[in-house]
Amino acid sequence: MRFWWHRFGPLFAAEIRKRRVSGMRSSRWRWHLDEVFVKINGETHYLWRAVDHEGEVLESFVTKTRDRKAALKFLKKSLKRHGAADEIVTDRLRSYGAALRDLGIRERQETSRWANNRAENSHQPFRRRERAMLCFRRMRTLQKFASVHASVSNHFNQERSLSSRNIFKANRAAALAEWRELGAV
């Protein structure tokens, strides 16, 4: 599995992300930003994540620090790839406010209590997979894994509770067919 992932994962992730993001923009695009602590060889690193209002992981970015400079780099990368968001929901980490002020979009930030649960909950599948992998050894490996894992989970994760069994199975079959089509290339 790991061999396959290193060889084909980044190619699939880029193609899937391109297809999903193109149809994702709605009239009111809302991002949820959060960071999670990750250990690499006993040293703490930070995985910054941007999740849209539908729960799709837009961007994952790994840094050694958790300051304004890292938040600014993450935001610039996200904005360049996905365009501007109408609202940006964050926790009360001051790095976000400073970075958004530098970009001139501070007025779009929202920091109310429990508003960022969408981003907090998006960490759970990543954490489960991280435990199964028994941690990471290098920062580059973590970055690759986070981006590929986000793309694959976005592709296959259907909101089971929001649809009937027949619709869920049809959507899951369509996702699998698209995955196989990309794998045949």
N, C-alpha and C positions, 0 to 999 in steps of 0.2 A: 504494500500500500504506500509506504513512504517513498519508494522508488518512483511509482506512478505519479505521486503528488509532486515530487521535485521536477519531474519531466514535463507533465502536462497540466498541472494545476494552475500555474500562472496564466497560461494561454486561455484556459476555460474561464478563469475568473475575469479576465479583461473582457472577453467577448460577452459573457453573461451580464457583467456590470453595465456594459454599453447598451445592451438590449433593454435591461430593466430600468435604468435611469432615464432613458429617452421617453418612456411612457409614464414616468412617475410624477411629473410636475402637475400639481392641481392648482386651483385658483388661490389657495392659501397654503403655501409650503412652509412647514414648521420643522425646525431641526431641534434635536435634543442632544446636547454635548455632555460627555462625562469621561472621566479617566479612571482607570483601575490599576491597582498595584500588581505587578507581576515580578516574580523572582527569577533571575537568570544567574545560575551558578552562585546562589546565595546573595546576590546583589539586587537591590530594588530598582526596577525600571517602571515606566508608566506607559500604559496602553491607552491612548486617547481615541475616543470613538464618537462618530456622528451618526445619529439615527434619525430617520424622518418620522413624520407623524403617523405613518402606517406601520412602523416597526422595521423597516428595511435599513440595514446597516449600510451607510453611505461610504464611510471612510474609517480606516484604522491606521494609527500612526504610533510608533514606539519611540520614546525618548528616555534619556537618563535623568532629566530634570523635570520639575513640575512648576515652572515659572512662566513669566510673561513671554519670554523669548520662545519657549516651546509651544505655548498656546498660540502665539502669533504665527509660527511656522505651520502648525496644524490647521489653523483657520484659513490661512492663505492657500494652502494646498486644497482644502475642501472647497473653498469658494471658486478657485480656478477650475476645478474639475466639474463641479455641479451647479455653478451659478449662485446667485444671491438667494438667501432665504428671507421670507417675510418676517418670521419670528425665530429667535434663537433662545431656547430654554436651556439654562445651565444651573448648576448648583451654585453655592455662594463662594466658590473659590475666586479670589481676587484677581488671579491671573487672567481669567476670561474677560473681566471688565476692562482691565488694562489693555489687553490685546484688541478687544472690540473698539476701545477708544482710539487706539492707534490706527485702526482701519476706518474709523469714522462712522461706525454703525452701532454705537453704544445704545441708541434709543430702541433698537430691535431686541435687546436682551430682556428676558423674563427670568426671575429667580424665585418665584413664589414657592411655598412649601408643597411638597409632593408633586410638583409639576413635572419633575424630571424622572418620574418612575419608569417611563418608557425606556430611557437610556439605562437605568439601573437594572431593569429586567432583561435587557439585551445582553448583559454580561453572563447570565446564567448558562446558556448553551456553551459559550466559550470556556467557562470554568469547568464544566463537566468534561469537555474534551481535553482540557489542559491536565486535569487529574488523571485521565486515562493515558495520556502521553508521558506522565511522570516528569513534568517540568521541561524547561527549555535550556539549551546550552549556549546559544548565541543570539544576539539581538536581531541579526538578519533573519534567522530561522523563525523567530517569533513574529517578525513583520510579515514574512511570507505566509506563515500559517494563519495569522489573523485576517489577512486580506482574502485568502482563498476560502477559509472557513466561513467568513461573512458572505461571500458570493454564493457558495454552495448552500448555506442555510437559508439565504434569501430566496434562492431558486426553489427549494423544496419545501420550505415552511409555509404551509397553508393554514390560515386561521380556522382550525377544525371546529371550534365552537360556533362559528358564524355561518356555517353552511350545512346543508343536509348531506347525508352519506353519499348519495349519488353524485352530487356536485363536487364534493371533496375528492372522491375517487377519480372523477373525470379530470379535475385540475391536476391531481397527482400524476395521472397517466400522461397528461400533456407535458408536464415538467420533465418526467422521465424520458419521454420521446425526444424532447428538445435536447436533453443532456446526451442521449445516445447519438443524436444528429451531430452535435458538436464534437463528440468523441470519434465519429467516423471520419472527420476531416483530417 
